[in-house]
Amino acid sequence: MSNDTFNIQAYLERINYEGKTDVSYETLYGIHLAHTFNVPFENLDVYLRRPIPLDKESLFKKIVLNKRGGYCFEMNGLFSFVLQDLGFKVSNLLARGTRDGITYSPKTHQVLMVELDGKRYLADVGYGNDGIEAPVLMEPNLEQKHFHNTYRILEDPKVGYILQRKVDDGFRIMYAFTLEECSPMDYVMSNHYTATYPESLFIKIRLCTMPSKEGRITLTDGNLKVIKDGTITETKLSGDEKEFNELLKKYFKLDMETV
């Protein structure tokens, strides 16, 4: 297949991955980690009111060839295509976010379930802040540490499965999901809502974030936040476009002049 449509090797080079590509947990873990550590979660196209196509070729062109990032439908959309091309059994799902653990949003976050060797894993390279860096085994109540964060999955009779992240006062719910597989048109609708709804966070502020083994770097219109080995450094921005672009280049290798 030509390099300008969809090419697995080009994707692996984009995420700086040189490991195995067989259908194994080692491969799933390795490419999940490499994607989250090398491709930033960013909403620049949404903020600029540009179309967000979700077909295989468009996602490959944006994230691999143009070396961009994306938000959940783009990041997990591409990741799903890659896993399936490698031979993994993947189910494309939709999750509901929550801030208080009581009220949930509509189904506007794409996640993946990967079945491997009789086990099921949650895969998600497109959550953004505090998102998982590696697959999470879908074993209820099992605490799983990813560098500086610890996660667990619970079963819930109303909402299906709940992903939680450990915080100082216990565990906080990130989102809930069921195992009902979604069709491409489900994502077209959810993506349209997320990218155009007047109250959507993604059309109000620019956001670019990426984890590292030491912490996370997050850039918004007004703030740069660097977390490294538990130390948080925040820098208020002046609002100058040149400053914002220089920080995009420095921390995420993105350039607004070519975005």
Secondary structure as a PSIPRED ss2 file (coil, helix, strand):
# PSIPRED VFORMAT (PSIPRED V4.0)

   1 M C   1.000  0.000  0.000
   2 S C   1.000  0.000  0.000
   3 N C   1.000  0.000  0.000
   4 D C   1.000  0.000  0.000
   5 T C   1.000  0.000  0.000
   6 F C   1.000  0.000  0.000
   7 N C   1.000  0.000  0.000
   8 I H   0.000  1.000  0.000
   9 Q H   0.000  1.000  0.000
  10 A H   0.000  1.000  0.000
  11 Y H   0.000  1.000  0.000
  12 L H   0.000  1.000  0.000
  13 E H   0.000  1.000  0.000
  14 R H   0.000  1.000  0.000
  15 I C   1.000  0.000  0.000
  16 N C   1.000  0.000  0.000
  17 Y C   1.000  0.000  0.000
  18 E C   1.000  0.000  0.000
  19 G C   1.000  0.000  0.000
  20 K C   1.000  0.000  0.000
  21 T C   1.000  0.000  0.000
  22 D C   1.000  0.000  0.000
  23 V C   1.000  0.000  0.000
  24 S C   1.000  0.000  0.000
  25 Y H   0.000  1.000  0.000
  26 E H   0.000  1.000  0.000
  27 T H   0.000  1.000  0.000
  28 L H   0.000  1.000  0.000
  29 Y H   0.000  1.000  0.000
  30 G H   0.000  1.000  0.000
  31 I H   0.000  1.000  0.000
  32 H H   0.000  1.000  0.000
  33 L H   0.000  1.000  0.000
  34 A H   0.000  1.000  0.000
  35 H H   0.000  1.000  0.000
  36 T H   0.000  1.000  0.000
  37 F H   0.000  1.000  0.000
  38 N H   0.000  1.000  0.000
  39 V C   1.000  0.000  0.000
  40 P C   1.000  0.000  0.000
  41 F E   0.000  0.000  1.000
  42 E E   0.000  0.000  1.000
  43 N C   1.000  0.000  0.000
  44 L H   0.000  1.000  0.000
  45 D H   0.000  1.000  0.000
  46 V H   0.000  1.000  0.000
  47 Y H   0.000  1.000  0.000
  48 L C   1.000  0.000  0.000
  49 R C   1.000  0.000  0.000
  50 R C   1.000  0.000  0.000
  51 P C   1.000  0.000  0.000
  52 I C   1.000  0.000  0.000
  53 P C   1.000  0.000  0.000
  54 L C   1.000  0.000  0.000
  55 D C   1.000  0.000  0.000
  56 K H   0.000  1.000  0.000
  57 E H   0.000  1.000  0.000
  58 S H   0.000  1.000  0.000
  59 L H   0.000  1.000  0.000
  60 F H   0.000  1.000  0.000
  61 K H   0.000  1.000  0.000
  62 K H   0.000  1.000  0.000
  63 I H   0.000  1.000  0.000
  64 V H   0.000  1.000  0.000
  65 L H   0.000  1.000  0.000
  66 N C   1.000  0.000  0.000
  67 K C   1.000  0.000  0.000
  68 R C   1.000  0.000  0.000
  69 G C   1.000  0.000  0.000
  70 G E   0.000  0.000  1.000
  71 Y C   1.000  0.000  0.000
  72 C H   0.000  1.000  0.000
  73 F H   0.000  1.000  0.000
  74 E H   0.000  1.000  0.000
  75 M H   0.000  1.000  0.000
  76 N H   0.000  1.000  0.000
  77 G H   0.000  1.000  0.000
  78 L H   0.000  1.000  0.000
  79 F H   0.000  1.000  0.000
  80 S H   0.000  1.000  0.000
  81 F H   0.000  1.000  0.000
  82 V H   0.000  1.000  0.000
  83 L H   0.000  1.000  0.000
  84 Q H   0.000  1.000  0.000
  85 D H   0.000  1.000  0.000
  86 L H   0.000  1.000  0.000
  87 G C   1.000  0.000  0.000
  88 F C   1.000  0.000  0.000
  89 K E   0.000  0.000  1.000
  90 V E   0.000  0.000  1.000
  91 S E   0.000  0.000  1.000
  92 N E   0.000  0.000  1.000
  93 L E   0.000  0.000  1.000
  94 L E   0.000  0.000  1.000
  95 A E   0.000  0.000  1.000
  96 R E   0.000  0.000  1.000
  97 G E   0.000  0.000  1.000
  98 T E   0.000  0.000  1.000
  99 R C   1.000  0.000  0.000
 100 D C   1.000  0.000  0.000
 101 G C   1.000  0.000  0.000
 102 I C   1.000  0.000  0.000
 103 T C   1.000  0.000  0.000
 104 Y E   0.000  0.000  1.000
 105 S E   0.000  0.000  1.000
 106 P E   0.000  0.000  1.000
 107 K E   0.000  0.000  1.000
 108 T E   0.000  0.000  1.000
 109 H E   0.000  0.000  1.000
 110 Q E   0.000  0.000  1.000
 111 V E   0.000  0.000  1.000
 112 L E   0.000  0.000  1.000
 113 M E   0.000  0.000  1.000
 114 V E   0.000  0.000  1.000
 115 E E   0.000  0.000  1.000
 116 L E   0.000  0.000  1.000
 117 D C   1.000  0.000  0.000
 118 G C   1.000  0.000  0.000
 119 K E   0.000  0.000  1.000
 120 R E   0.000  0.000  1.000
 121 Y E   0.000  0.000  1.000
 122 L E   0.000  0.000  1.000
 123 A E   0.000  0.000  1.000
 124 D C   1.000  0.000  0.000
 125 V C   1.000  0.000  0.000
 126 G C   1.000  0.000  0.000
 127 Y C   1.000  0.000  0.000
 128 G C   1.000  0.000  0.000
 129 N C   1.000  0.000  0.000
 130 D C   1.000  0.000  0.000
 131 G C   1.000  0.000  0.000
 132 I C   1.000  0.000  0.000
 133 E C   1.000  0.000  0.000
 134 A C   1.000  0.000  0.000
 135 P C   1.000  0.000  0.000
 136 V E   0.000  0.000  1.000
 137 L E   0.000  0.000  1.000
 138 M C   1.000  0.000  0.000
 139 E C   1.000  0.000  0.000
 140 P C   1.000  0.000  0.000
 141 N C   1.000  0.000  0.000
 142 L C   1.000  0.000  0.000
 143 E C   1.000  0.000  0.000
 144 Q E   0.000  0.000  1.000
 145 K E   0.000  0.000  1.000
 146 H E   0.000  0.000  1.000
 147 F C   1.000  0.000  0.000
 148 H C   1.000  0.000  0.000
 149 N E   0.000  0.000  1.000
 150 T E   0.000  0.000  1.000
 151 Y E   0.000  0.000  1.000
 152 R E   0.000  0.000  1.000
 153 I E   0.000  0.000  1.000
 154 L E   0.000  0.000  1.000
 155 E E   0.000  0.000  1.000
 156 D E   0.000  0.000  1.000
 157 P C   1.000  0.000  0.000
 158 K C   1.000  0.000  0.000
 159 V C   1.000  0.000  0.000
 160 G E   0.000  0.000  1.000
 161 Y E   0.000  0.000  1.000
 162 I E   0.000  0.000  1.000
 163 L E   0.000  0.000  1.000
 164 Q E   0.000  0.000  1.000
 165 R E   0.000  0.000  1.000
 166 K E   0.000  0.000  1.000
 167 V E   0.000  0.000  1.000
 168 D C   1.000  0.000  0.000
 169 D C   1.000  0.000  0.000
 170 G E   0.000  0.000  1.000
 171 F E   0.000  0.000  1.000
 172 R E   0.000  0.000  1.000
 173 I E   0.000  0.000  1.000
 174 M E   0.000  0.000  1.000
 175 Y E   0.000  0.000  1.000
 176 A E   0.000  0.000  1.000
 177 F E   0.000  0.000  1.000
 178 T C   1.000  0.000  0.000
 179 L C   1.000  0.000  0.000
 180 E C   1.000  0.000  0.000
 181 E C   1.000  0.000  0.000
 182 C C   1.000  0.000  0.000
 183 S C   1.000  0.000  0.000
 184 P H   0.000  1.000  0.000
 185 M H   0.000  1.000  0.000
 186 D H   0.000  1.000  0.000
 187 Y H   0.000  1.000  0.000
 188 V H   0.000  1.000  0.000
 189 M H   0.000  1.000  0.000
 190 S H   0.000  1.000  0.000
 191 N H   0.000  1.000  0.000
 192 H H   0.000  1.000  0.000
 193 Y H   0.000  1.000  0.000
 194 T H   0.000  1.000  0.000
 195 A H   0.000  1.000  0.000
 196 T H   0.000  1.000  0.000
 197 Y C   1.000  0.000  0.000
 198 P C   1.000  0.000  0.000
 199 E C   1.000  0.000  0.000
 200 S C   1.000  0.000  0.000
 201 L H   0.000  1.000  0.000
 202 F H   0.000  1.000  0.000
 203 I H   0.000  1.000  0.000
 204 K C   1.000  0.000  0.000
 205 I C   1.000  0.000  0.000
 206 R C   1.000  0.000  0.000
 207 L E   0.000  0.000  1.000
 208 C E   0.000  0.000  1.000
 209 T E   0.000  0.000  1.000
 210 M E   0.000  0.000  1.000
 211 P E   0.000  0.000  1.000
 212 S C   1.000  0.000  0.000
 213 K C   1.000  0.000  0.000
 214 E C   1.000  0.000  0.000
 215 G E   0.000  0.000  1.000
 216 R E   0.000  0.000  1.000
 217 I E   0.000  0.000  1.000
 218 T E   0.000  0.000  1.000
 219 L E   0.000  0.000  1.000
 220 T E   0.000  0.000  1.000
 221 D C   1.000  0.000  0.000
 222 G C   1.000  0.000  0.000
 223 N E   0.000  0.000  1.000
 224 L E   0.000  0.000  1.000
 225 K E   0.000  0.000  1.000
 226 V E   0.000  0.000  1.000
 227 I E   0.000  0.000  1.000
 228 K E   0.000  0.000  1.000
 229 D C   1.000  0.000  0.000
 230 G C   1.000  0.000  0.000
 231 T E   0.000  0.000  1.000
 232 I E   0.000  0.000  1.000
 233 T E   0.000  0.000  1.000
 234 E E   0.000  0.000  1.000
 235 T E   0.000  0.000  1.000
 236 K E   0.000  0.000  1.000
 237 L C   1.000  0.000  0.000
 238 S C   1.000  0.000  0.000
 239 G C   1.000  0.000  0.000
 240 D C   1.000  0.000  0.000
 241 E H   0.000  1.000  0.000
 242 K H   0.000  1.000  0.000
 243 E H   0.000  1.000  0.000
 244 F H   0.000  1.000  0.000
 245 N H   0.000  1.000  0.000
 246 E H   0.000  1.000  0.000
 247 L H   0.000  1.000  0.000
 248 L H   0.000  1.000  0.000
 249 K H   0.000  1.000  0.000
 250 K H   0.000  1.000  0.000
 251 Y H   0.000  1.000  0.000
 252 F H   0.000  1.000  0.000
 253 K C   1.000  0.000  0.000
 254 L C   1.000  0.000  0.000
 255 D C   1.000  0.000  0.000
 256 M C   1.000  0.000  0.000
 257 E C   1.000  0.000  0.000
 258 T C   1.000  0.000  0.000
 259 V C   1.000  0.000  0.000
